[in-house]
Structure formats: structure tokens, C-alpha cells
Amino acid sequence: MRFLVIFLLACTTQAVAQRTIPTLTTQEYQAGHFNGTVLAEKNGRVVSQVSKGNANFQFGVPIAADTRFPIASMTKLFTAILTLQLLEKAQLRLDAPASAYVPDLPAACRSITLRELLTHTSGLQNEPVRAYQAAYSTKEFVQRFVVKDSTQKPSAFNYNNVDYILLTHVLETVTKKPFAALVQAQILSPLQMRDTGVLSESRVIPRLAYGYHNYTFGKGSAKDTLRNDRRYVSNYAGAGALYSTATDLLKLVHGVKAHTLLSAATTEAYLLKPQQGTFIDYARGYSTIGFFYNDKSMAAPILERRGSIDGFNSVLLTTPDFTKVVIILTNTDQADLETFGDKIYHAF
């Protein structure tokens, strides 16, 4: 009898989600506040997957379930996992300075540890806009844009991309593999994530969404003009250069849950556990290595991972045991994904 009740509750939850999530998504789309795809899973079952809008506005190409989106800073979760894999292999130490692996850093940056890069407490300056106006290799990016910010307090949190681009350079140096090959071998192939990869402006990537922006973030209308994104997204490397689909990202969540990529001990100690005692309001959480642990905005704690580069915006919300998952990918910045993501999360 108990199993029948559980089954009926699960069916009810799925039925409600199948009605509510498409309705919420359609409402946002019609208001000009959403263009992308939404996936919701609970207890191993996809309860809803909805796509709205265009992957390419110029040619009217609709978004489908297999449309690939640049995922911006959600890439950092992959880079954190790669780093923790090397930690498990004793190929690096989190409290070692980055200069132990990349010796040609500026003198003021040589004491910055890998842990500080992972948790955005390195004290490095944010990169200028020109860092994405021309193509740079990871090494060239580090040589040009890794600069200590003398105005920052020691150990202060400052979310930036330079931390993870320098970390990418460390990973490439230690493994002697480019980031694309490393992420393919260590994460994508084991999880059969065939719709995920590293962006390259010199390569045509099938089914890749174009990016558009107008910086309205939920405050505009369907009549607002969108502009084409124009920057070298590949320069973001391990900070933001991956593309994926919602279905592939769900495979990543499953892989973390099943400890396919990391041991249970490593996952618990670093991926799930806050590494600092300060709740970062604008990041909505305490920094773990890979996620932000949020125990304030919801009735129960959740893990969050977000990304935003011009029109490409992404959200991953999940319970710490990975039994409830919301993934949202967009190729415009029309949505207020914090509010919309919470609505989807509460809908099932």
C-alpha cells in the first residue's frame, strides 16, 4: 500500500509539472522574457522539458531539445571537477600556489593558491572588455590579463573569470593537454555527453544557438530590439567556453550523483561543502568548489550554478542529493532567470 501511495504521488507531481512548467514558460516567452529551453527532473524522471523561441532569429530556426547553447560560467563546474580529479590523482594540491605549476606569473601573483582561484578569493583583477575583442590562447590570456588588484582585501570574494582562466592554464600545463581534450577525456566521454564541447570561432558547430542581447533581464517586452553577440567566447576557456544541451547537462548531474567522476569523499568535502563562511548575496550562496550552496532563498538548501555571457545565460538548480534538478539555457538575456528559475523549481 505504501508503495502505491508513493507511486500515485509521483504520478501526480509529474502531471502537475507537465501542465505548470509549459504554462510558466509560455507566459514568459509571450511577454518577451524568455527564449530557450527548460528541463526539470525529480527522482530520476524528467517531469517536463520545454523549448520556446529561436536558436537563430535571422533565419527563424526554432529551438529544439537538441539545440546546443553556450553555457557561460556553468563551465566553471566542469573545470572544478577536472581540478578535483587531479587532486585525487595527487597531480596537484589545492593549497599549492599556481606558480608551482605555472612559474612565469607576475611577482604579486605567485602566492595565489589553486583553492583561492577555485573560490574566487585570489585578489586578481577582473578582465577588461578588450580581453574578448581578439583571439587569445589560454597562455596569452594569462600573460596579458592576470594582474593583482591591490585594492582588494586579503581573502575577499570577487567573482571573476580570470581565476578560472588561470586555473585552466594550470590544468593544461600539468596534464600537457589542451582544455578541450582534457574535458573530453575526463568528463564528456565517460558520461557520453555527445552534445557538449568547447567553443571555437574557427569551427562550425552543428545545432549551436546564436547569441542575442539587449540587457533587459525580465524588464523588457517582446517588441524590444535584440543585438547579435560579438565576442571571442573561446577566450573564456575553463571559465565559460563550453556549449551543451539541457539533456547533456543532466547527464553531468547524474555522473556526479553516481560518483562516476569523483569519489563520494571528494564530492562531499569539496563539491557540496561550503568552503567559506560568508554568504555571497549576489551569487546566492556560500562558495563550494564548483557550486554555490544556498540555504537562505528556499525552504531547504539547494546547489546553484549560473552563467551569463551577453545573451547566453544558464541556470542549474539542484538539491544536494541531486534528486531534484532544474536546468535552463537561453540564448538571449531577456529573462530574469533568478526569478524564473525559482518559479520552475517550486512548480514540481
N, C-alpha and C positions, 0 to 999 in steps of 0.2 A: 504493500500500500504506500509506504514512504517513497519508494522509487517512482511510483505512478504520479504522486504529488509533485515530485521534483521534475519529472518529465513534462507534466502539464504546465508547471510554472515556466520552464524553459521555452515551451512552445508559445506560451502567452507573451513572454518577453520578446521572442523573435517576431511574433505577429505585430506587436506594438511598434517595434523598431522598424519593421518593414513598411509600416504606414507613416510613422512620425518622421524618420530621418529623411526620406524623399520629400516630404512636405516642407520641412525646415529648409532643406537645400534649395528646393524650387522657389520658395519665398525669397531667399537671399539672392538667388540668381535673377529673378524677375525685378528685384529692387536695384539691380546693378551692383550688388555687393558680393558676388561670388562667381568664379569661373574656374572650375577644376573638378576634382574627384574626392569622394569621401568613402572611407571603408570603416566599418565597425564590426568588431568581433567580441563574443563573450563565450567563455568556457569552451574554446576551440571551435566555435561555429561562427562563420561570417553571418551576421544578422542583417546587414544591409551594405550595399555598395552602389553608389550613385555618382554619375558623371554629368556635368552641365557645362555648356558653353563651347568655345572653340579653342583648339590647340593652335590653330593658325587663323587669324581674323582676315588676313588679306585674301585667302583662298577659301574661307568658310569651311575649314576642316574641323569636324566636331571632335571633342574629347571623348575617348573610349576608355574602357577598363585597362587596355594595354598601352595607353599613351604614356610616354616616358617624360618625367619632369625633372629638371634640375632641382635638387633638394636643399641647396644652400647649406646653412650651418648644421643641418641634420647629418652632414658629412662628418662632423666632429665626433659623433658617436662611433662611427667606423674607425676613425683614427685613434680614439681612446681604446677601442678593443684591440687594435693592432699593437698598440703600446703595451697593453696588459699581457698580450700573448708573448711578447718578447721578454717581459718581466718574468713570466712563468718559465721561460727557457733560460733565464739568467743571462740574457744577452744585453740587458741594461738594468739600471737601478733608478727608481723614481726620485731618490734624493741625491742622485749624482748631478753635477752641473751639465748643462747641454754642451758646454765647451769641452767636456771629456770625450765627446763623440764628434763635435764639430769645432775644432780648435781655433778657427780663424774668425771668431766673433769679436766685436769691439770690446775693449778692456772693461767697460762699465757693465757689459752683459755676461761676462764669463762666469759669474757665480749663480746665474739663474738656473734653477733645477728643473728637471722634467716635471716634477709634481706641480711646480709653480706654473709652468706652461699649461698643463692639463686643467688647472683650476683657475686660470686667469688671474694669478697673483704675481706675475713676473715683473710688473712695473714697466713693461715695454709700451712705447707709444703706439697709438692707433695709426694705421697706414693712411697716407694721403690718397685722394681720388686718382691721382696720376699713376698709382700702383696698378691700375687696371685699364689704363689707356693705351698700353703697349704690351706685347707678349714678353713674359719673363719666365725663365726656368725657376725652379724652387731655389736653387743655389743663388741665382742672380737676385731673386726677390729678397732673400736673406741678406745678401751683401748690401743692397740698396736701402732696405726699409726696417731692418732690425736696429732700433735705437732706444736707449733707456730714457724713460721720462723722469727727469729729476724732480718734477713737482709732485709725483705720487708718493704717498706714504708707504713704507715697507709693508708688504703682505696685503695691501689694499686690493679689493676686487675691481678689475677693469676688463669688461668683456671686449675682446678684440680678436681679429683674425690672425694677426702676426704671430701670436703664441702658437697656433696650430700649424701655421706655415713653417715656422722654425722647427716645430716638432716633426713635421713631415720630412724636412731635410735631415733630421737626426735619424729617422727610421730608414730613409733611403741610404744614408751613409753606413749605418750599422748592417743592414741586410744586403747592401750592394745591389738593390733592385729599385727601379722607379716605382713611385707610389701606385700607379695603375696596375703594374704586375703584382705588387705586394698584396693589394686589396683583392685582386682576382684570385690569387693562390690561397690566401688565408681566410677569406670570408665568402666571396661570391661563388667560387667553385664548390666548396664543401656544402653550401646551402642551396646550390643550384639556382642562384639568383641570376637568371639569364637576361633580365631586362635592366640590369644595373651596370654602371661603368663610370669611367672618368671622362669628363667633357674634354673635347679638343676642337678648336676652331678650324683645324685643317682637315677634319674628318666629318663626313656626312653621317649622322646617326639617325637611322630609321625611327619613325614614330615619336620623334622628340618635339615637345611643345615649344613654340616660340614664346618669348617673354615680352610683357607689356606693362607699363606702369603709368599711374597718374597721381600716386601718393595720396589717395583718398581714404583708404583703410576703413571702409564701412560708413563713411560720412558723405559719399557722393551719390550719384544716381546713374541709371542705365544710359543716360544721354551724355555723360562725361567723356571727353576725348581720351583715348589711350595712346601712349607713345611706345615705339619699339625700344626694347632694351639694347644698349650698345656698350658692352664692356668685355674684357677678356676674363670670362668666368673661370677658365682653366688656371689662371694665376692663383686662385684661392687654394688650389691643391687640397691638402687634408683638412682645410678649414671650410671648404664649400664647393668643391668641384665635381661632386658626384651627381649623377642622374639616376632615377629609379622609377618604379611604379608602386602604387599602394600595395599591390599583391606581393611584390618582391620584398618590400619593407616589412610586411607581415611575416615573411619567411625569416627575416633577421630577428624579429621578436621571438619567434618560435625557436630559433637557434640559440638565442641567449637563454631562454627558459629551459631548454633541454641540455644546456651546458655542452653544446657541440663546439662552441668557440672558446669558452673559458671554463675553468673548473668552478664548482659550486663555491669553494672558499674564496677564490679571486672575485667572482661575481658579487658575493655578499660583502666582501671587505672594501671593494672599490667602486663597482658599478652602481650598487644600491645604497651604499652608506654615504651620508654627507661627510665631506672632507674638511668642512669649515663650520664654525658655529654661528655664522651670520646669514640670516635670511635675506636674499637679494630681491628686493621688491620688483625691480624692472625685469628680472629674469624669472620671477615667480618661483623661488625655491632656494634651497641650500645646494651648493655645487657638489655633486658627486664627481667621479671620473667618468664622464660620458653623458650624464643626465643632470636635471635639477630636481631635487626632492622637495615636493610641495605638500606641506601638512597644514596649510592655512586656508587655501581657497576652496577646498572641498570638504565634505563630511568625513572622508577617510583619505589618507595620504595617496598621492599619485606621483609617478615619474613623468617628467616633461622633457621634450627635446624639440626645439623650434629652429626654423631657418628663414632668412629673409635676404634676398639679393634682388633689388628692384622688383620686378613682377613675380619672381619665383619665391613663393612663400610656402612653408611646410610646417606641419604640426604632428607630433606623436605624443599621445597621452596614454598612459597605461598604469594599471595597478602594479605595485611592486612584485606581485606574484605572476604578473603577465596574463591574468585570466580575463581581463577586460581591456580592450585596445581600441583606440580611435586614431586613424591616420587621415590627414587631409593634405592634399597637394594642390597648389594653384599656380597659374602662370600669369596672373595679374595681381596687383596689390589693392584691388577693390574691396577686399574683405577685411573685417575686423576678426582675425582668426582666433584671438583670445576669447572673445565673447561667443563666436560661432562654435568654436571647438568645445567650449563648456556646455553649450546647448546640446550638441550632439552627444557628448559624454553622459549627460543627465537623461537622455532620451531612451536609454535602454538599461 
